[in-house]
């Protein structure tokens, strides 16, 4: 499976998880945004931006590459990070990953597992 197909599968898993939880989901038409989806987790609340990533096994741990193209994500690029790691998924607020420069292991953030 290629990286585009894995990315599409991870995005589909996010949408499925969001629908299961009763969240509203919107997908921007442009691929130039630093996020993949808009989500509203409660009616009447504000929309949040979501970036979806797929974790890959590296030395026995599931690693996430937290980069946008050749650069880093910046404050305001997204509110929530949804990570698919094999059978698990994680919803991580920006505040938990804003200090990360490049890669991280999802096992270090078990509190955000869905």
Secondary structure, 3 states (H helix, E strand, C coil): CCHHHHHHHHHHHHHHHHHHCCCEEECCCCCCCCCCEEEECCCCCCCEEEEEEECEEECCEEEEECCECCECCCCCCCCEEEEEECCEEEEEEHHHHCCCCCEEEHHHHHHHEC
